[in-house]
Amino acid sequence: MVVIDGHTHFAGPGRGLPPNTIEDLLSVMDRNDIDAIVTCASYSSIGKDRTYDEANEFISNSMREAPGRILGFVRVNPHLQKNALESIRRAIKVQGFKGVKLHPRNEAFAINCEKLAFPIAEMAVKLKVPILIHTGEPDTYGFAQPTLVGGLADAFPDLRLIIGHMGKRLYEDAILVARWFENIILETSFRSPREITRAVKRVGADRVIYGSDMPFGIPEVEMMKIHLSDITPEEKEMVLGANIARILKLEETS
């Protein structure tokens, strides 16, 4: 069974919580039988210029040192639109990143904002990569509410959108919007086995992916929740790795 952690953060030495080195990260993965991770810059790694350029470069270098095991999603600040679009283009076409990460709460923007989010979505569609979106409680003026992802999903039906954390305590909203739009995927970090089971039953096992949000979440704990969910062994295999492998087209390059 292939296990891929679909949502982690990796910032490098002095940039946030451990693991901060490639060796330590691979050690955590090996200890938990994780074949690969999807990772992106954390907010702690934002530069003084409010971009994630340096952090994205660190992840790019890490991908080269651990090919096939570290799968980068480029993180950008939508308010700096020119930098964001160029960063995405270079990351995907030149550096081999597999997707885009947006954090509406930290960057203070609504994910359905036509001015800030739509140009990034258009770029992702053109490059044929998914966008992973932080979602959660209705804090910071509701920027991170999962229902807002529906606006983006409706406008860009060919774009895969991953709802990070399955909306946290707004998980019912995340499940509902995923039922409305088939291009929405639910990611499981911080959700309970009962909630993960509900997502699989309501949306389908092919649109739920395992994530830990490491280092903020603990991979072995988040993985155990999948194993404890009331779903079939085949569905667990899909959630734990097969789905994200298909979404990122990893089987085509293996």
Secondary structure, 3 states (H helix, E strand, C coil): CCCEEEEEECCCCCCCCCCCCHHHHHHHHHHCCCCEEEEECCHHHCCCCCCCHHHHHHHHHHHHHCCCCEEEEEECCCCCHHHHHHHHHHHHHCCCCCEEEECHHHHCCCCCCCCCCHHHHHHHHHHCCCEEEECCCCCHHHCCCHHHHHHHHHHCCCCCEEEEHHHHHHHHHHHHHHHHCCCEEEECCCCCHHHHHHHHHHHCHHHEECCCCECCCCHHHHHHHHHHCCCCHHHHHHHHHHHHHHHCCHHHCC
